[in-house]
Amino acid sequence: YPLLRDFFDSPLVYVESILWKLQVDILGLKQTHKEISSDIAGIKEKLVSRFSASLS
C-alpha cells in the first residue's frame, strides 16, 4: 500500500513542521516576554525612585 503510506506520511510531516514552527514561535515569544518583563521592571524602578525623590 505505497499510496496509503504516502498519504499518512505527508500529513504527519506537515503537522510536524507546523508544530516545530509553533515551538520556535513560542520560544521567540518567551524571549520577547522576558525582555518586556525586564523593561517593565526597569520602568517601575525608575518611577519609584523618581516618586521617592519628589517626596523627600
HTML snippet that shows the backbone in 3Dmol.js (N, CA, C, O; Angstrom):
<script src="https://3Dmol.org/build/3Dmol-min.js"></script>
<div id="view" style="width:600px;height:400px;position:relative"></div>
<script>
const pdb = `
ATOM      1  N   TYR A   1       0.836  -1.213   0.000  1.00  0.00           N
ATOM      2  CA  TYR A   1       0.000   0.000   0.000  1.00  0.00           C
ATOM      3  C   TYR A   1       0.877   1.273   0.000  1.00  0.00           C
ATOM      4  O   TYR A   1       0.848   2.039   0.963  1.00  0.00           O
ATOM      5  N   PRO A   2       1.640   1.493  -1.054  1.00  0.00           N
ATOM      6  CA  PRO A   2       2.523   2.675  -1.026  1.00  0.00           C
ATOM      7  C   PRO A   2       1.745   3.984  -1.011  1.00  0.00           C
ATOM      8  O   PRO A   2       2.164   4.957  -0.383  1.00  0.00           O
ATOM      9  N   LEU A   3       0.596   4.004  -1.717  1.00  0.00           N
ATOM     10  CA  LEU A   3      -0.184   5.245  -1.759  1.00  0.00           C
ATOM     11  C   LEU A   3      -0.715   5.607  -0.380  1.00  0.00           C
ATOM     12  O   LEU A   3      -0.649   6.761   0.044  1.00  0.00           O
ATOM     13  N   LEU A   4      -1.242   4.601   0.313  1.00  0.00           N
ATOM     14  CA  LEU A   4      -1.764   4.851   1.651  1.00  0.00           C
ATOM     15  C   LEU A   4      -0.667   5.383   2.563  1.00  0.00           C
ATOM     16  O   LEU A   4      -0.876   6.322   3.330  1.00  0.00           O
ATOM     17  N   ARG A   5       0.509   4.761   2.464  1.00  0.00           N
ATOM     18  CA  ARG A   5       1.586   5.174   3.352  1.00  0.00           C
ATOM     19  C   ARG A   5       2.014   6.604   3.038  1.00  0.00           C
ATOM     20  O   ARG A   5       2.287   7.390   3.945  1.00  0.00           O
ATOM     21  N   ASP A   6       2.074   6.937   1.748  1.00  0.00           N
ATOM     22  CA  ASP A   6       2.414   8.309   1.366  1.00  0.00           C
ATOM     23  C   ASP A   6       1.376   9.278   1.923  1.00  0.00           C
ATOM     24  O   ASP A   6       1.709  10.356   2.415  1.00  0.00           O
ATOM     25  N   PHE A   7       0.124   8.872   1.835  1.00  0.00           N
ATOM     26  CA  PHE A   7      -0.953   9.737   2.308  1.00  0.00           C
ATOM     27  C   PHE A   7      -0.814  10.004   3.805  1.00  0.00           C
ATOM     28  O   PHE A   7      -1.038  11.122   4.268  1.00  0.00           O
ATOM     29  N   PHE A   8      -0.438   8.956   4.562  1.00  0.00           N
ATOM     30  CA  PHE A   8      -0.325   9.137   6.011  1.00  0.00           C
ATOM     31  C   PHE A   8       0.980   9.814   6.394  1.00  0.00           C
ATOM     32  O   PHE A   8       1.053  10.519   7.400  1.00  0.00           O
ATOM     33  N   ASP A   9       2.024   9.593   5.573  1.00  0.00           N
ATOM     34  CA  ASP A   9       3.310  10.215   5.891  1.00  0.00           C
ATOM     35  C   ASP A   9       3.273  11.721   5.683  1.00  0.00           C
ATOM     36  O   ASP A   9       3.740  12.483   6.529  1.00  0.00           O
ATOM     37  N   SER A  10       2.712  12.147   4.550  1.00  0.00           N
ATOM     38  CA  SER A  10       2.793  13.573   4.239  1.00  0.00           C
ATOM     39  C   SER A  10       2.040  14.455   5.235  1.00  0.00           C
ATOM     40  O   SER A  10       2.586  15.480   5.645  1.00  0.00           O
ATOM     41  N   PRO A  11       0.816  14.114   5.646  1.00  0.00           N
ATOM     42  CA  PRO A  11       0.182  14.958   6.666  1.00  0.00           C
ATOM     43  C   PRO A  11       0.980  14.983   7.965  1.00  0.00           C
ATOM     44  O   PRO A  11       1.045  16.013   8.636  1.00  0.00           O
ATOM     45  N   LEU A  12       1.588  13.847   8.321  1.00  0.00           N
ATOM     46  CA  LEU A  12       2.386  13.825   9.547  1.00  0.00           C
ATOM     47  C   LEU A  12       3.556  14.788   9.441  1.00  0.00           C
ATOM     48  O   LEU A  12       3.843  15.547  10.367  1.00  0.00           O
ATOM     49  N   VAL A  13       4.227  14.747   8.294  1.00  0.00           N
ATOM     50  CA  VAL A  13       5.354  15.660   8.094  1.00  0.00           C
ATOM     51  C   VAL A  13       4.863  17.103   8.168  1.00  0.00           C
ATOM     52  O   VAL A  13       5.506  17.964   8.767  1.00  0.00           O
ATOM     53  N   TYR A  14       3.717  17.346   7.550  1.00  0.00           N
ATOM     54  CA  TYR A  14       3.126  18.684   7.539  1.00  0.00           C
ATOM     55  C   TYR A  14       2.820  19.146   8.967  1.00  0.00           C
ATOM     56  O   TYR A  14       3.168  20.258   9.366  1.00  0.00           O
ATOM     57  N   VAL A  15       2.162  18.267   9.721  1.00  0.00           N
ATOM     58  CA  VAL A  15       1.809  18.602  11.109  1.00  0.00           C
ATOM     59  C   VAL A  15       3.067  18.811  11.934  1.00  0.00           C
ATOM     60  O   VAL A  15       3.139  19.729  12.751  1.00  0.00           O
ATOM     61  N   GLU A  16       4.077  17.938  11.713  1.00  0.00           N
ATOM     62  CA  GLU A  16       5.316  18.079  12.475  1.00  0.00           C
ATOM     63  C   GLU A  16       5.984  19.409  12.183  1.00  0.00           C
ATOM     64  O   GLU A  16       6.504  20.063  13.087  1.00  0.00           O
ATOM     65  N   SER A  17       5.970  19.810  10.910  1.00  0.00           N
ATOM     66  CA  SER A  17       6.618  21.084  10.571  1.00  0.00           C
ATOM     67  C   SER A  17       5.862  22.245  11.204  1.00  0.00           C
ATOM     68  O   SER A  17       6.474  23.216  11.650  1.00  0.00           O
ATOM     69  N   ILE A  18       4.533  22.151  11.246  1.00  0.00           N
ATOM     70  CA  ILE A  18       3.733  23.203  11.895  1.00  0.00           C
ATOM     71  C   ILE A  18       4.056  23.251  13.389  1.00  0.00           C
ATOM     72  O   ILE A  18       4.256  24.325  13.956  1.00  0.00           O
ATOM     73  N   LEU A  19       4.103  22.069  14.020  1.00  0.00           N
ATOM     74  CA  LEU A  19       4.405  22.024  15.446  1.00  0.00           C
ATOM     75  C   LEU A  19       5.788  22.602  15.718  1.00  0.00           C
ATOM     76  O   LEU A  19       5.992  23.334  16.687  1.00  0.00           O
ATOM     77  N   TRP A  20       6.743  22.257  14.835  1.00  0.00           N
ATOM     78  CA  TRP A  20       8.099  22.763  15.014  1.00  0.00           C
ATOM     79  C   TRP A  20       8.101  24.283  14.922  1.00  0.00           C
ATOM     80  O   TRP A  20       8.737  24.964  15.727  1.00  0.00           O
ATOM     81  N   LYS A  21       7.381  24.808  13.928  1.00  0.00           N
ATOM     82  CA  LYS A  21       7.306  26.260  13.759  1.00  0.00           C
ATOM     83  C   LYS A  21       6.646  26.899  14.982  1.00  0.00           C
ATOM     84  O   LYS A  21       7.071  27.955  15.451  1.00  0.00           O
ATOM     85  N   LEU A  22       5.600  26.241  15.489  1.00  0.00           N
ATOM     86  CA  LEU A  22       4.927  26.770  16.675  1.00  0.00           C
ATOM     87  C   LEU A  22       5.883  26.809  17.857  1.00  0.00           C
ATOM     88  O   LEU A  22       5.915  27.784  18.609  1.00  0.00           O
ATOM     89  N   GLN A  23       6.672  25.729  18.020  1.00  0.00           N
ATOM     90  CA  GLN A  23       7.639  25.696  19.117  1.00  0.00           C
ATOM     91  C   GLN A  23       8.617  26.846  18.991  1.00  0.00           C
ATOM     92  O   GLN A  23       8.936  27.516  19.973  1.00  0.00           O
ATOM     93  N   VAL A  24       9.096  27.073  17.759  1.00  0.00           N
ATOM     94  CA  VAL A  24      10.033  28.165  17.537  1.00  0.00           C
ATOM     95  C   VAL A  24       9.360  29.495  17.866  1.00  0.00           C
ATOM     96  O   VAL A  24       9.954  30.352  18.521  1.00  0.00           O
ATOM     97  N   ASP A  25       8.112  29.662  17.408  1.00  0.00           N
ATOM     98  CA  ASP A  25       7.374  30.894  17.695  1.00  0.00           C
ATOM     99  C   ASP A  25       7.207  31.083  19.198  1.00  0.00           C
ATOM    100  O   ASP A  25       7.377  32.186  19.717  1.00  0.00           O
ATOM    101  N   ILE A  26       6.868  29.985  19.898  1.00  0.00           N
ATOM    102  CA  ILE A  26       6.653  30.068  21.343  1.00  0.00           C
ATOM    103  C   ILE A  26       7.951  30.456  22.045  1.00  0.00           C
ATOM    104  O   ILE A  26       7.948  31.265  22.972  1.00  0.00           O
ATOM    105  N   LEU A  27       9.079  29.862  21.587  1.00  0.00           N
ATOM    106  CA  LEU A  27      10.368  30.228  22.175  1.00  0.00           C
ATOM    107  C   LEU A  27      10.646  31.710  21.952  1.00  0.00           C
ATOM    108  O   LEU A  27      11.126  32.408  22.845  1.00  0.00           O
ATOM    109  N   GLY A  28      10.337  32.179  20.746  1.00  0.00           N
ATOM    110  CA  GLY A  28      10.532  33.596  20.450  1.00  0.00           C
ATOM    111  C   GLY A  28       9.665  34.475  21.335  1.00  0.00           C
ATOM    112  O   GLY A  28      10.107  35.515  21.823  1.00  0.00           O
ATOM    113  N   LEU A  29       8.422  34.043  21.535  1.00  0.00           N
ATOM    114  CA  LEU A  29       7.506  34.808  22.382  1.00  0.00           C
ATOM    115  C   LEU A  29       8.008  34.845  23.817  1.00  0.00           C
ATOM    116  O   LEU A  29       7.944  35.882  24.476  1.00  0.00           O
ATOM    117  N   LYS A  30       8.517  33.693  24.307  1.00  0.00           N
ATOM    118  CA  LYS A  30       9.037  33.658  25.671  1.00  0.00           C
ATOM    119  C   LYS A  30      10.186  34.643  25.819  1.00  0.00           C
ATOM    120  O   LYS A  30      10.269  35.378  26.803  1.00  0.00           O
ATOM    121  N   GLN A  31      11.089  34.649  24.808  1.00  0.00           N
ATOM    122  CA  GLN A  31      12.221  35.568  24.836  1.00  0.00           C
ATOM    123  C   GLN A  31      11.720  37.007  24.866  1.00  0.00           C
ATOM    124  O   GLN A  31      12.183  37.815  25.671  1.00  0.00           O
ATOM    125  N   THR A  32      10.771  37.324  23.983  1.00  0.00           N
ATOM    126  CA  THR A  32      10.210  38.673  23.924  1.00  0.00           C
ATOM    127  C   THR A  32       9.554  39.030  25.254  1.00  0.00           C
ATOM    128  O   THR A  32       9.694  40.150  25.744  1.00  0.00           O
ATOM    129  N   HIS A  33       8.836  38.065  25.832  1.00  0.00           N
ATOM    130  CA  HIS A  33       8.148  38.297  27.101  1.00  0.00           C
ATOM    131  C   HIS A  33       9.155  38.616  28.195  1.00  0.00           C
ATOM    132  O   HIS A  33       8.926  39.500  29.021  1.00  0.00           O
ATOM    133  N   LYS A  34      10.285  37.883  28.197  1.00  0.00           N
ATOM    134  CA  LYS A  34      11.330  38.159  29.187  1.00  0.00           C
ATOM    135  C   LYS A  34      11.834  39.583  29.030  1.00  0.00           C
ATOM    136  O   LYS A  34      11.991  40.312  30.010  1.00  0.00           O
ATOM    137  N   GLU A  35      12.089  39.974  27.773  1.00  0.00           N
ATOM    138  CA  GLU A  35      12.605  41.318  27.521  1.00  0.00           C
ATOM    139  C   GLU A  35      11.598  42.371  27.967  1.00  0.00           C
ATOM    140  O   GLU A  35      11.967  43.357  28.606  1.00  0.00           O
ATOM    141  N   ILE A  36      10.321  42.163  27.631  1.00  0.00           N
ATOM    142  CA  ILE A  36       9.279  43.113  28.021  1.00  0.00           C
ATOM    143  C   ILE A  36       9.183  43.187  29.540  1.00  0.00           C
ATOM    144  O   ILE A  36       9.052  44.272  30.106  1.00  0.00           O
ATOM    145  N   SER A  37       9.249  42.024  30.204  1.00  0.00           N
ATOM    146  CA  SER A  37       9.155  42.000  31.663  1.00  0.00           C
ATOM    147  C   SER A  37      10.297  42.790  32.284  1.00  0.00           C
ATOM    148  O   SER A  37      10.086  43.556  33.224  1.00  0.00           O
ATOM    149  N   SER A  38      11.513  42.606  31.760  1.00  0.00           N
ATOM    150  CA  SER A  38      12.644  43.331  32.333  1.00  0.00           C
ATOM    151  C   SER A  38      12.511  44.826  32.047  1.00  0.00           C
ATOM    152  O   SER A  38      12.885  45.654  32.878  1.00  0.00           O
ATOM    153  N   ASP A  39      11.975  45.173  30.868  1.00  0.00           N
ATOM    154  CA  ASP A  39      11.731  46.584  30.557  1.00  0.00           C
ATOM    155  C   ASP A  39      10.750  47.182  31.560  1.00  0.00           C
ATOM    156  O   ASP A  39      10.979  48.267  32.095  1.00  0.00           O
ATOM    157  N   ILE A  40       9.649  46.460  31.811  1.00  0.00           N
ATOM    158  CA  ILE A  40       8.625  46.947  32.738  1.00  0.00           C
ATOM    159  C   ILE A  40       9.215  47.099  34.136  1.00  0.00           C
ATOM    160  O   ILE A  40       8.934  48.072  34.836  1.00  0.00           O
ATOM    161  N   ALA A  41      10.042  46.123  34.538  1.00  0.00           N
ATOM    162  CA  ALA A  41      10.675  46.200  35.851  1.00  0.00           C
ATOM    163  C   ALA A  41      11.563  47.443  35.929  1.00  0.00           C
ATOM    164  O   ALA A  41      11.576  48.141  36.942  1.00  0.00           O
ATOM    165  N   GLY A  42      12.299  47.711  34.858  1.00  0.00           N
ATOM    166  CA  GLY A  42      13.159  48.889  34.833  1.00  0.00           C
ATOM    167  C   GLY A  42      12.357  50.175  34.930  1.00  0.00           C
ATOM    168  O   GLY A  42      12.735  51.101  35.647  1.00  0.00           O
ATOM    169  N   ILE A  43      11.246  50.228  34.205  1.00  0.00           N
ATOM    170  CA  ILE A  43      10.385  51.416  34.228  1.00  0.00           C
ATOM    171  C   ILE A  43       9.810  51.613  35.632  1.00  0.00           C
ATOM    172  O   ILE A  43       9.763  52.735  36.139  1.00  0.00           O
ATOM    173  N   LYS A  44       9.375  50.518  36.254  1.00  0.00           N
ATOM    174  CA  LYS A  44       8.820  50.615  37.611  1.00  0.00           C
ATOM    175  C   LYS A  44       9.866  51.183  38.567  1.00  0.00           C
ATOM    176  O   LYS A  44       9.569  52.063  39.375  1.00  0.00           O
ATOM    177  N   GLU A  45      11.106  50.663  38.465  1.00  0.00           N
ATOM    178  CA  GLU A  45      12.167  51.143  39.352  1.00  0.00           C
ATOM    179  C   GLU A  45      12.390  52.639  39.159  1.00  0.00           C
ATOM    180  O   GLU A  45      12.526  53.387  40.127  1.00  0.00           O
ATOM    181  N   LYS A  46      12.426  53.069  37.891  1.00  0.00           N
ATOM    182  CA  LYS A  46      12.629  54.496  37.608  1.00  0.00           C
ATOM    183  C   LYS A  46      11.502  55.321  38.217  1.00  0.00           C
ATOM    184  O   LYS A  46      11.746  56.356  38.837  1.00  0.00           O
ATOM    185  N   LEU A  47      10.261  54.855  38.036  1.00  0.00           N
ATOM    186  CA  LEU A  47       9.116  55.592  38.572  1.00  0.00           C
ATOM    187  C   LEU A  47       9.186  55.667  40.090  1.00  0.00           C
ATOM    188  O   LEU A  47       8.950  56.723  40.677  1.00  0.00           O
ATOM    189  N   VAL A  48       9.512  54.543  40.724  1.00  0.00           N
ATOM    190  CA  VAL A  48       9.574  54.512  42.188  1.00  0.00           C
ATOM    191  C   VAL A  48      10.657  55.449  42.688  1.00  0.00           C
ATOM    192  O   VAL A  48      10.440  56.205  43.635  1.00  0.00           O
ATOM    193  N   SER A  49      11.834  55.404  42.051  1.00  0.00           N
ATOM    194  CA  SER A  49      12.924  56.264  42.525  1.00  0.00           C
ATOM    195  C   SER A  49      12.584  57.741  42.290  1.00  0.00           C
ATOM    196  O   SER A  49      12.921  58.593  43.113  1.00  0.00           O
ATOM    197  N   ARG A  50      11.920  58.043  41.176  1.00  0.00           N
ATOM    198  CA  ARG A  50      11.525  59.423  40.895  1.00  0.00           C
ATOM    199  C   ARG A  50      10.485  59.889  41.920  1.00  0.00           C
ATOM    200  O   ARG A  50      10.514  61.022  42.402  1.00  0.00           O
ATOM    201  N   PHE A  51       9.564  58.967  42.233  1.00  0.00           N
ATOM    202  CA  PHE A  51       8.495  59.287  43.177  1.00  0.00           C
ATOM    203  C   PHE A  51       9.073  59.546  44.564  1.00  0.00           C
ATOM    204  O   PHE A  51       8.699  60.516  45.223  1.00  0.00           O
ATOM    205  N   SER A  52       9.989  58.674  45.011  1.00  0.00           N
ATOM    206  CA  SER A  52      10.564  58.871  46.342  1.00  0.00           C
ATOM    207  C   SER A  52      11.464  60.097  46.364  1.00  0.00           C
ATOM    208  O   SER A  52      11.597  60.746  47.401  1.00  0.00           O
ATOM    209  N   ALA A  53      12.084  60.422  45.233  1.00  0.00           N
ATOM    210  CA  ALA A  53      12.914  61.630  45.175  1.00  0.00           C
ATOM    211  C   ALA A  53      12.035  62.874  45.320  1.00  0.00           C
ATOM    212  O   ALA A  53      12.424  63.842  45.973  1.00  0.00           O
ATOM    213  N   SER A  54      10.859  62.845  44.712  1.00  0.00           N
ATOM    214  CA  SER A  54       9.970  64.005  44.792  1.00  0.00           C
ATOM    215  C   SER A  54       9.339  64.111  46.179  1.00  0.00           C
ATOM    216  O   SER A  54       8.941  65.198  46.597  1.00  0.00           O
ATOM    217  N   LEU A  55       9.245  62.987  46.896  1.00  0.00           N
ATOM    218  CA  LEU A  55       8.675  63.015  48.239  1.00  0.00           C
ATOM    219  C   LEU A  55       9.671  63.585  49.238  1.00  0.00           C
ATOM    220  O   LEU A  55       9.298  64.354  50.124  1.00  0.00           O
ATOM    221  N   SER A  56      10.920  63.214  49.097  1.00  0.00           N
ATOM    222  CA  SER A  56      11.918  63.621  50.087  1.00  0.00           C
ATOM    223  C   SER A  56      12.303  65.093  49.945  1.00  0.00           C
ATOM    224  O   SER A  56      13.134  65.590  50.706  1.00  0.00           O
TER     225      SER A  56
END
`;
const viewer = $3Dmol.createViewer("view");
viewer.addModel(pdb, "pdb");
viewer.setStyle({}, {cartoon: {color: "spectrum"}});
viewer.zoomTo();
viewer.render();
</script>
